[in-house]
Amino acid sequence: MLFEIGENIRKERKRQKISQGSLAKTLGMSRSTISQIESGIVQDIGIRKLIRILDHLGLELRIRPAGAPPTLDELKEQ
């Protein structure tokens, strides 16, 4: 799950042409933290940091029951 979140963050950051360093500086984080999040290997990240990144990029985190099939809206987004 962390890998998927990180992958989506990386895709959107690149789509917006924002560097890891620029994003990190804007949010008061280190570039290595952004890199680890995008790679899905971050050891420990608080939900507030994650929400700040998502909010800055115009993304949101959705919660649904584990194993549930994707909704029609989720399929349309893909």
PyMOL commands that place a pseudoatom at each C-alpha (Angstrom):
pseudoatom trace, name=CA, resn=MET, resi=1, chain=A, elem=C, hetatm=0, pos=[0.000, 0.000, 0.000]
pseudoatom trace, name=CA, resn=LEU, resi=2, chain=A, elem=C, hetatm=0, pos=[2.796, 2.469, 0.840]
pseudoatom trace, name=CA, resn=PHE, resi=3, chain=A, elem=C, hetatm=0, pos=[4.409, 1.690, -2.503]
pseudoatom trace, name=CA, resn=GLU, resi=4, chain=A, elem=C, hetatm=0, pos=[1.178, 2.569, -4.348]
pseudoatom trace, name=CA, resn=ILE, resi=5, chain=A, elem=C, hetatm=0, pos=[0.759, 5.794, -2.405]
pseudoatom trace, name=CA, resn=GLY, resi=6, chain=A, elem=C, hetatm=0, pos=[4.363, 6.765, -3.074]
pseudoatom trace, name=CA, resn=GLU, resi=7, chain=A, elem=C, hetatm=0, pos=[4.061, 5.900, -6.747]
pseudoatom trace, name=CA, resn=ASN, resi=8, chain=A, elem=C, hetatm=0, pos=[0.996, 8.119, -7.102]
pseudoatom trace, name=CA, resn=ILE, resi=9, chain=A, elem=C, hetatm=0, pos=[2.739, 10.960, -5.276]
pseudoatom trace, name=CA, resn=ARG, resi=10, chain=A, elem=C, hetatm=0, pos=[5.752, 10.659, -7.608]
pseudoatom trace, name=CA, resn=LYS, resi=11, chain=A, elem=C, hetatm=0, pos=[3.570, 10.598, -10.747]
pseudoatom trace, name=CA, resn=GLU, resi=12, chain=A, elem=C, hetatm=0, pos=[1.635, 13.687, -9.701]
pseudoatom trace, name=CA, resn=ARG, resi=13, chain=A, elem=C, hetatm=0, pos=[4.755, 15.557, -8.584]
pseudoatom trace, name=CA, resn=LYS, resi=14, chain=A, elem=C, hetatm=0, pos=[6.387, 14.882, -11.952]
pseudoatom trace, name=CA, resn=ARG, resi=15, chain=A, elem=C, hetatm=0, pos=[3.203, 15.773, -13.822]
pseudoatom trace, name=CA, resn=GLN, resi=16, chain=A, elem=C, hetatm=0, pos=[3.264, 19.145, -12.073]
pseudoatom trace, name=CA, resn=LYS, resi=17, chain=A, elem=C, hetatm=0, pos=[7.003, 19.472, -12.826]
pseudoatom trace, name=CA, resn=ILE, resi=18, chain=A, elem=C, hetatm=0, pos=[7.955, 19.849, -9.169]
pseudoatom trace, name=CA, resn=SER, resi=19, chain=A, elem=C, hetatm=0, pos=[11.335, 18.523, -8.047]
pseudoatom trace, name=CA, resn=GLN, resi=20, chain=A, elem=C, hetatm=0, pos=[11.711, 16.456, -4.891]
pseudoatom trace, name=CA, resn=GLY, resi=21, chain=A, elem=C, hetatm=0, pos=[13.920, 19.179, -3.467]
pseudoatom trace, name=CA, resn=SER, resi=22, chain=A, elem=C, hetatm=0, pos=[11.404, 21.922, -4.183]
pseudoatom trace, name=CA, resn=LEU, resi=23, chain=A, elem=C, hetatm=0, pos=[8.538, 19.929, -2.683]
pseudoatom trace, name=CA, resn=ALA, resi=24, chain=A, elem=C, hetatm=0, pos=[10.612, 19.096, 0.384]
pseudoatom trace, name=CA, resn=LYS, resi=25, chain=A, elem=C, hetatm=0, pos=[11.641, 22.733, 0.897]
pseudoatom trace, name=CA, resn=THR, resi=26, chain=A, elem=C, hetatm=0, pos=[8.074, 24.001, 0.510]
pseudoatom trace, name=CA, resn=LEU, resi=27, chain=A, elem=C, hetatm=0, pos=[6.786, 21.490, 3.069]
pseudoatom trace, name=CA, resn=GLY, resi=28, chain=A, elem=C, hetatm=0, pos=[9.723, 21.741, 5.482]
pseudoatom trace, name=CA, resn=MET, resi=29, chain=A, elem=C, hetatm=0, pos=[10.871, 18.167, 4.933]
pseudoatom trace, name=CA, resn=SER, resi=30, chain=A, elem=C, hetatm=0, pos=[14.085, 16.633, 3.665]
pseudoatom trace, name=CA, resn=ARG, resi=31, chain=A, elem=C, hetatm=0, pos=[14.457, 15.553, 0.052]
pseudoatom trace, name=CA, resn=SER, resi=32, chain=A, elem=C, hetatm=0, pos=[15.423, 12.081, 1.281]
pseudoatom trace, name=CA, resn=THR, resi=33, chain=A, elem=C, hetatm=0, pos=[12.080, 11.804, 3.115]
pseudoatom trace, name=CA, resn=ILE, resi=34, chain=A, elem=C, hetatm=0, pos=[10.209, 12.626, -0.107]
pseudoatom trace, name=CA, resn=SER, resi=35, chain=A, elem=C, hetatm=0, pos=[12.356, 10.103, -1.989]
pseudoatom trace, name=CA, resn=GLN, resi=36, chain=A, elem=C, hetatm=0, pos=[11.693, 7.378, 0.580]
pseudoatom trace, name=CA, resn=ILE, resi=37, chain=A, elem=C, hetatm=0, pos=[7.951, 8.052, 0.532]
pseudoatom trace, name=CA, resn=GLU, resi=38, chain=A, elem=C, hetatm=0, pos=[7.861, 7.880, -3.264]
pseudoatom trace, name=CA, resn=SER, resi=39, chain=A, elem=C, hetatm=0, pos=[9.857, 4.640, -3.207]
pseudoatom trace, name=CA, resn=GLY, resi=40, chain=A, elem=C, hetatm=0, pos=[7.629, 3.086, -0.552]
pseudoatom trace, name=CA, resn=ILE, resi=41, chain=A, elem=C, hetatm=0, pos=[10.592, 2.447, 1.735]
pseudoatom trace, name=CA, resn=VAL, resi=42, chain=A, elem=C, hetatm=0, pos=[10.021, 5.159, 4.314]
pseudoatom trace, name=CA, resn=GLN, resi=43, chain=A, elem=C, hetatm=0, pos=[10.618, 3.763, 7.794]
pseudoatom trace, name=CA, resn=ASP, resi=44, chain=A, elem=C, hetatm=0, pos=[8.267, 6.046, 9.675]
pseudoatom trace, name=CA, resn=ILE, resi=45, chain=A, elem=C, hetatm=0, pos=[5.962, 8.762, 8.392]
pseudoatom trace, name=CA, resn=GLY, resi=46, chain=A, elem=C, hetatm=0, pos=[3.276, 10.546, 10.304]
pseudoatom trace, name=CA, resn=ILE, resi=47, chain=A, elem=C, hetatm=0, pos=[-0.144, 10.918, 8.772]
pseudoatom trace, name=CA, resn=ARG, resi=48, chain=A, elem=C, hetatm=0, pos=[0.143, 14.710, 9.034]
pseudoatom trace, name=CA, resn=LYS, resi=49, chain=A, elem=C, hetatm=0, pos=[3.223, 14.707, 6.787]
pseudoatom trace, name=CA, resn=LEU, resi=50, chain=A, elem=C, hetatm=0, pos=[1.505, 12.467, 4.290]
pseudoatom trace, name=CA, resn=ILE, resi=51, chain=A, elem=C, hetatm=0, pos=[-1.614, 14.633, 4.243]
pseudoatom trace, name=CA, resn=ARG, resi=52, chain=A, elem=C, hetatm=0, pos=[0.508, 17.781, 3.731]
pseudoatom trace, name=CA, resn=ILE, resi=53, chain=A, elem=C, hetatm=0, pos=[2.167, 16.200, 0.695]
pseudoatom trace, name=CA, resn=LEU, resi=54, chain=A, elem=C, hetatm=0, pos=[-1.127, 14.987, -0.746]
pseudoatom trace, name=CA, resn=ASP, resi=55, chain=A, elem=C, hetatm=0, pos=[-2.817, 18.336, -0.124]
pseudoatom trace, name=CA, resn=HIS, resi=56, chain=A, elem=C, hetatm=0, pos=[0.015, 20.273, -1.750]
pseudoatom trace, name=CA, resn=LEU, resi=57, chain=A, elem=C, hetatm=0, pos=[-0.234, 18.086, -4.856]
pseudoatom trace, name=CA, resn=GLY, resi=58, chain=A, elem=C, hetatm=0, pos=[-4.042, 18.193, -4.960]
pseudoatom trace, name=CA, resn=LEU, resi=59, chain=A, elem=C, hetatm=0, pos=[-4.409, 14.516, -4.056]
pseudoatom trace, name=CA, resn=GLU, resi=60, chain=A, elem=C, hetatm=0, pos=[-6.516, 12.810, -1.402]
pseudoatom trace, name=CA, resn=LEU, resi=61, chain=A, elem=C, hetatm=0, pos=[-6.369, 9.567, 0.508]
pseudoatom trace, name=CA, resn=ARG, resi=62, chain=A, elem=C, hetatm=0, pos=[-9.441, 7.349, 0.350]
pseudoatom trace, name=CA, resn=ILE, resi=63, chain=A, elem=C, hetatm=0, pos=[-10.355, 4.570, 2.733]
pseudoatom trace, name=CA, resn=ARG, resi=64, chain=A, elem=C, hetatm=0, pos=[-12.480, 1.573, 1.806]
pseudoatom trace, name=CA, resn=PRO, resi=65, chain=A, elem=C, hetatm=0, pos=[-12.902, -1.968, 3.104]
pseudoatom trace, name=CA, resn=ALA, resi=66, chain=A, elem=C, hetatm=0, pos=[-9.931, -4.240, 2.437]
pseudoatom trace, name=CA, resn=GLY, resi=67, chain=A, elem=C, hetatm=0, pos=[-10.465, -6.553, -0.499]
pseudoatom trace, name=CA, resn=ALA, resi=68, chain=A, elem=C, hetatm=0, pos=[-13.449, -4.611, -1.779]
pseudoatom trace, name=CA, resn=PRO, resi=69, chain=A, elem=C, hetatm=0, pos=[-13.607, -4.315, -5.557]
pseudoatom trace, name=CA, resn=PRO, resi=70, chain=A, elem=C, hetatm=0, pos=[-12.903, -0.847, -6.964]
pseudoatom trace, name=CA, resn=THR, resi=71, chain=A, elem=C, hetatm=0, pos=[-15.833, 1.488, -7.314]
pseudoatom trace, name=CA, resn=LEU, resi=72, chain=A, elem=C, hetatm=0, pos=[-17.006, 2.707, -10.712]
pseudoatom trace, name=CA, resn=ASP, resi=73, chain=A, elem=C, hetatm=0, pos=[-15.474, 6.124, -9.964]
pseudoatom trace, name=CA, resn=GLU, resi=74, chain=A, elem=C, hetatm=0, pos=[-12.122, 4.517, -9.144]
pseudoatom trace, name=CA, resn=LEU, resi=75, chain=A, elem=C, hetatm=0, pos=[-12.194, 2.551, -12.397]
pseudoatom trace, name=CA, resn=LYS, resi=76, chain=A, elem=C, hetatm=0, pos=[-13.013, 5.710, -14.353]
pseudoatom trace, name=CA, resn=GLU, resi=77, chain=A, elem=C, hetatm=0, pos=[-10.007, 7.488, -12.808]
pseudoatom trace, name=CA, resn=GLN, resi=78, chain=A, elem=C, hetatm=0, pos=[-7.665, 4.805, -14.089]
for i in range(1, 78): cmd.bond("trace and resi %d" % i, "trace and resi %d" % (i + 1))
show_as sticks, trace
zoom trace
